[in-house]
Amino acid sequence: MTGGRAGNAMQADFATGKEKTGRGLRWVAETIVGLIYPPRCPICDRVTAPECVPCRKCAETVQLAAEPVCKRCGKPLDGERAEFCLDCGKRRHAYCQGKAVFVYQGNIRQSMYRFKYANRREYAAYYAREAAALYQDWVFKNQIEVIVPVPMYRWKKRRRGYNQAETFARALGRELGLPVDAGLVRRVRNTVPQKELNGGQRAANLKNAFQLAADIVKYKKILLVDDIYTTGTTIDTVSEVLLKGGAERIYYICVSIGAGF
């Protein structure tokens, strides 16, 4: 018995030692990464301390997409009388409801540009924290099962090195404790950037651009994520593909959105 207790104690000490060593190695690794790639403010991009991400002054300059907002797409509204923005008042959407974190104006424009084109993937952690703080209750109320990023055409992703929507999706999944399925929908046709087209051209541009990786979608309630929401054509098109595959309800969260008035 005494030998057994001694053996157990030695095993416990060994496990504790391994755990401490693991924590020490992680600390060293994080310190080295921090020295090579010091944290930057996701709004102004200046090097800052980890506890000051974002800069206090910068955090005060961004506008959250707070109420009153469109009850369908989440665009900010001018006043509380209207329930829907001008766009949602004129047409139906394939998705049920959407939310946005920031209004696409001021410093957040430059932040989004760097996130999308200048390899500032680390910004996703800040975007995801803000999204979770705002919409965690909404996500769980709607019984979301999985997060799906809007896919990027394969050679474009290879050239850029990452899909910014997927980067945001994975950060948001960690914040919310939800799985991310980045392979559920594929972009099978390269398209012209939506920002270069008008409303009628956008739908034609995305026709047959997305495809399911499998015939059947095993999820019923899905959260799509993207970086910027404008007219919703991209979200609608991906939603239609998912609904045809068996999904029942589609929601979305985007990092930023324009005004709805």
C-alpha positions as CSV (number, residue, x, y, z in Angstrom):
1,M,0.0,0.0,0.0
2,T,2.8,2.4,1.0
3,G,4.6,1.6,-2.3
4,G,1.4,2.2,-4.2
5,R,0.8,5.6,-2.6
6,A,4.4,6.6,-3.2
7,G,4.1,5.5,-6.8
8,N,0.9,7.6,-7.2
9,A,2.6,10.6,-5.6
10,M,5.6,10.3,-8.0
11,Q,3.2,10.1,-11.0
12,A,1.3,13.1,-9.7
13,D,4.6,15.1,-9.3
14,F,5.7,14.0,-12.7
15,A,2.4,15.2,-14.3
16,T,2.6,18.5,-12.4
17,G,6.1,18.9,-13.6
18,K,5.1,18.3,-17.2
19,E,2.3,20.8,-16.9
20,K,4.6,23.4,-15.5
21,T,7.1,22.7,-18.2
22,G,4.4,23.0,-20.8
23,R,3.3,26.4,-19.4
24,G,6.9,27.6,-19.3
25,L,7.5,26.6,-22.9
26,R,4.3,28.3,-24.0
27,W,5.3,31.5,-22.2
28,V,8.7,31.4,-23.9
29,A,7.1,30.8,-27.3
30,E,4.6,33.6,-26.8
31,T,7.3,35.9,-25.6
32,I,9.5,35.2,-28.7
33,V,6.5,35.7,-31.0
34,G,5.7,38.9,-29.2
35,L,9.2,40.2,-29.7
36,I,9.3,39.3,-33.4
37,Y,5.7,40.3,-34.1
38,P,4.7,42.9,-31.5
39,P,1.0,43.5,-31.0
40,R,-0.5,46.3,-33.1
41,C,-3.6,48.3,-32.6
42,P,-6.2,46.9,-35.1
43,I,-7.4,50.4,-35.8
44,C,-4.4,52.6,-36.2
45,D,-1.8,49.8,-36.7
46,R,0.7,51.3,-34.3
47,V,2.8,48.9,-32.1
48,T,1.3,48.7,-28.7
49,A,1.3,46.7,-25.5
50,P,-0.8,43.5,-25.3
51,E,-3.1,45.1,-22.7
52,C,-3.7,48.1,-25.0
53,V,-5.2,46.4,-28.0
54,P,-6.8,48.5,-29.4
55,C,-5.4,51.8,-28.3
56,R,-7.7,53.5,-25.8
57,K,-8.1,56.6,-28.1
58,C,-8.7,54.4,-31.2
59,A,-11.4,52.4,-29.5
60,E,-13.3,55.6,-28.9
61,T,-13.2,56.5,-32.6
62,V,-15.0,53.5,-34.1
63,Q,-18.8,53.3,-34.2
64,L,-20.5,50.1,-33.3
65,A,-23.5,49.0,-35.4
66,A,-25.9,49.7,-32.5
67,E,-29.6,50.2,-32.3
68,P,-31.6,51.5,-34.1
69,V,-30.7,49.1,-36.9
70,C,-32.6,47.3,-39.7
71,K,-34.4,44.3,-38.3
72,R,-33.3,42.2,-41.3
73,C,-29.7,43.1,-42.2
74,G,-28.5,45.1,-39.2
75,K,-27.7,48.4,-41.0
76,P,-27.9,51.4,-38.8
77,L,-31.1,53.5,-39.3
78,D,-31.7,57.2,-38.9
79,G,-34.3,57.2,-36.2
80,E,-36.4,54.5,-34.5
81,R,-39.6,54.7,-36.6
82,A,-38.5,52.6,-39.5
83,E,-38.0,48.8,-39.0
84,F,-36.1,48.1,-42.2
85,C,-33.5,49.9,-44.3
86,L,-34.3,51.1,-47.8
87,D,-32.7,48.0,-49.4
88,C,-34.5,45.4,-47.2
89,G,-37.8,47.3,-47.6
90,K,-37.6,46.7,-51.3
91,R,-36.6,43.1,-51.6
92,R,-36.6,39.8,-49.8
93,H,-33.5,38.0,-48.5
94,A,-32.7,34.3,-48.4
95,Y,-31.2,34.7,-44.9
96,C,-33.3,35.2,-41.8
97,Q,-31.4,38.0,-40.1
98,G,-27.9,39.5,-39.9
99,K,-25.8,41.5,-37.5
100,A,-22.7,43.7,-38.0
101,V,-20.0,44.8,-35.5
102,F,-18.9,48.2,-36.9
103,V,-20.2,50.8,-39.1
104,Y,-18.0,51.0,-42.2
105,Q,-16.7,54.5,-41.8
106,G,-13.8,56.5,-40.5
107,N,-10.8,54.5,-39.1
108,I,-12.5,51.2,-39.5
109,R,-12.2,51.5,-43.3
110,Q,-8.4,51.5,-43.0
111,S,-8.5,48.7,-40.5
112,M,-10.6,46.6,-42.8
113,Y,-8.3,47.3,-45.8
114,R,-5.2,46.2,-43.9
115,F,-7.1,43.1,-42.6
116,K,-8.1,42.2,-46.1
117,Y,-5.1,43.1,-48.2
118,A,-2.1,43.7,-45.9
119,N,-1.9,40.4,-44.0
120,R,-3.1,41.9,-40.7
121,R,-4.8,38.6,-39.8
122,E,-4.3,39.2,-36.1
123,Y,-7.0,41.9,-36.3
124,A,-9.5,39.1,-36.4
125,A,-9.1,38.4,-32.7
126,Y,-10.3,42.0,-31.9
127,Y,-13.2,41.8,-34.3
128,A,-14.3,38.5,-32.9
129,R,-14.2,39.7,-29.3
130,E,-16.4,42.6,-30.1
131,A,-18.8,40.4,-32.1
132,A,-19.1,37.9,-29.3
133,A,-19.6,40.7,-26.7
134,L,-22.5,42.1,-28.8
135,Y,-24.1,39.0,-30.2
136,Q,-23.3,35.9,-28.1
137,D,-26.8,35.8,-26.7
138,W,-28.4,36.3,-30.1
139,V,-26.3,33.5,-31.5
140,F,-27.3,31.0,-28.8
141,K,-31.0,32.2,-28.9
142,N,-31.1,31.2,-32.5
143,Q,-29.5,27.8,-31.8
144,I,-26.6,28.2,-34.3
145,E,-24.9,24.9,-34.9
146,V,-21.9,26.0,-37.0
147,I,-20.1,29.0,-38.4
148,V,-19.4,29.0,-42.2
149,P,-17.2,31.7,-43.8
150,V,-18.0,33.0,-47.2
151,P,-15.5,31.2,-49.4
152,M,-12.8,32.7,-51.6
153,Y,-11.9,31.4,-55.1
154,R,-9.0,28.9,-54.6
155,W,-6.3,30.7,-56.7
156,K,-7.2,34.1,-55.2
157,K,-6.9,32.6,-51.7
158,R,-3.5,31.0,-52.7
159,R,-2.3,34.4,-54.0
160,R,-3.4,36.3,-51.0
161,G,-2.4,33.6,-48.5
162,Y,-5.6,33.5,-46.6
163,N,-9.4,34.1,-46.7
164,Q,-10.2,37.0,-44.4
165,A,-13.7,35.7,-43.8
166,E,-12.4,32.4,-42.7
167,T,-9.8,34.1,-40.5
168,F,-12.6,36.0,-38.8
169,A,-14.8,32.9,-38.6
170,R,-12.2,30.9,-36.8
171,A,-11.5,33.7,-34.3
172,L,-15.3,34.0,-33.7
173,G,-15.6,30.2,-33.3
174,R,-13.0,30.3,-30.5
175,E,-14.8,33.1,-28.8
176,L,-18.3,31.4,-29.0
177,G,-17.1,27.8,-28.6
178,L,-18.7,26.9,-32.0
179,P,-17.3,24.7,-34.8
180,V,-16.2,26.3,-38.0
181,D,-16.8,24.5,-41.3
182,A,-14.7,26.3,-44.0
183,G,-15.1,23.5,-46.5
184,L,-18.9,23.3,-46.6
185,V,-19.3,25.7,-49.5
186,R,-16.8,26.2,-52.3
187,R,-16.4,29.2,-54.6
188,V,-16.1,27.4,-58.0
189,R,-16.0,30.4,-60.3
190,N,-13.9,33.5,-60.1
191,T,-15.9,36.7,-60.0
192,V,-15.4,40.4,-60.4
193,P,-15.2,42.2,-56.9
194,Q,-18.8,43.1,-56.0
195,K,-17.8,46.7,-55.0
196,E,-17.1,47.3,-58.7
197,L,-20.7,46.5,-59.8
198,N,-24.2,47.9,-59.4
199,G,-27.2,46.1,-57.8
200,G,-28.3,44.3,-61.0
201,Q,-24.8,43.2,-62.0
202,R,-24.0,41.8,-58.6
203,A,-26.5,38.9,-58.8
204,A,-25.4,38.0,-62.3
205,N,-21.8,38.1,-61.2
206,L,-22.4,35.5,-58.5
207,K,-24.6,33.2,-60.5
208,N,-23.4,29.6,-60.1
209,A,-20.3,30.9,-58.3
210,F,-20.9,28.7,-55.2
211,Q,-21.3,25.0,-54.7
212,L,-21.8,22.6,-51.8
213,A,-18.9,20.3,-51.1
214,A,-21.5,17.5,-50.4
215,D,-25.0,16.9,-51.6
216,I,-26.6,17.2,-48.1
217,V,-26.0,19.9,-45.5
218,K,-26.0,18.2,-42.1
219,Y,-26.6,21.5,-40.2
220,K,-30.0,23.1,-39.9
221,K,-29.1,26.5,-38.4
222,I,-26.0,28.2,-39.8
223,L,-24.1,31.4,-39.1
224,L,-22.4,32.8,-42.2
225,V,-19.6,35.3,-41.7
226,D,-18.0,37.8,-44.0
227,D,-15.9,40.9,-43.7
228,I,-18.1,43.7,-45.3
229,Y,-21.8,43.7,-46.0
230,T,-23.1,46.0,-48.7
231,T,-26.3,44.9,-50.5
232,G,-26.3,41.4,-49.2
233,T,-26.1,39.7,-52.6
234,T,-23.2,37.5,-51.6
235,I,-24.8,36.4,-48.4
236,D,-28.1,35.7,-50.2
237,T,-26.4,33.7,-52.9
238,V,-24.5,31.5,-50.4
239,S,-27.7,31.2,-48.3
240,E,-29.6,29.9,-51.3
241,V,-27.0,27.2,-51.9
242,L,-27.2,26.1,-48.3
243,L,-31.0,26.1,-48.1
244,K,-31.2,24.0,-51.3
245,G,-28.8,21.5,-49.6
246,G,-31.1,21.1,-46.6
247,A,-30.3,23.9,-44.1
248,E,-33.4,25.5,-42.6
249,R,-32.3,28.9,-41.3
250,I,-29.3,31.1,-42.2
251,Y,-28.0,34.0,-40.2
252,Y,-24.9,36.1,-40.6
253,I,-22.4,38.3,-38.8
254,C,-20.1,40.6,-40.7
255,V,-17.3,42.8,-39.4
256,S,-18.6,46.0,-40.9
257,I,-21.6,47.4,-42.7
258,G,-22.7,50.6,-44.3
259,A,-25.6,52.8,-43.2
260,G,-29.1,51.9,-44.2
261,F,-30.6,55.3,-44.9
